[in-house]
């Protein structure tokens, strides 16, 4: 696996790593960082590596007594956040600094965000907070943090990551492209081969719907509509990504806005997903 520098064990994200390197070199560390970007691209991995450098450890940073890692996807209540804030105001055990890595910021309740905001306004001395989110937070949070933006990995970077694995998994280029530049999604495909098979089928459906005869399109559409509503919604979102980013050699300027409209209706109305997709592919 190629590294962005000798200090980072990560594929891609050269600019975020360079920005963090610059802060460390200057000695001026902001009291709070906001790591924002799509899920599964490596934000938490870099946050933990950065925390290890802030704490001056080369050991397993997750065992360091002055590191707090909070996963808001597991608990997002105001009570849990208040308990966390009490702990980060306590004096460091092993050195002069404490670090909090808060993953899944977007999952916090409104009360929990308010409690955290007070800490951002008056942070404890010697403590660095790293907030990780996939959704843009309120301006009051952004204004009190240094924002580091993460993007999806390129297909080339995803291939580089796969080639670094032992044994190297056998995945088609379609699958690599359809991960959407997310190592987290890629790992799901590797760990659960049935998911990769499912994606291959979904790509074949899309190819048929874009380029086959009307009779074959109708047959395929009937097969697609056998999915339950939740899976249909996920499928439409995946198709949108593939078409929007021109992955898997599939493009269709006419279909993309129709799929976007269909996805929005699936998210905001109680209409039958099957009826919505039939409108996209039959009446359009």
Secondary structure by P-SEA (a helix, b strand, c coil): ccccccccccccaaaaaaaaaaaaaacccccbbbbcccccccaaaaaaaaaaaaacccccccccccbbbbcccccccaaaaaaaaaaaacccccccbbbbbbcccccccaaaaaaaaaaaacccccbbbbbbbcccccaaaaaacbbbbbbbbcaaaaaaaaaaccccccccaaaaaaccccaaaaaaaaacaaaaaaaaaaaaaaaaaccccaaaaaaaaaaaacccaaaaaaaaaaaaaaaaacccccccccaaaaaaaaaaaaacccccaaaaaaaacccc
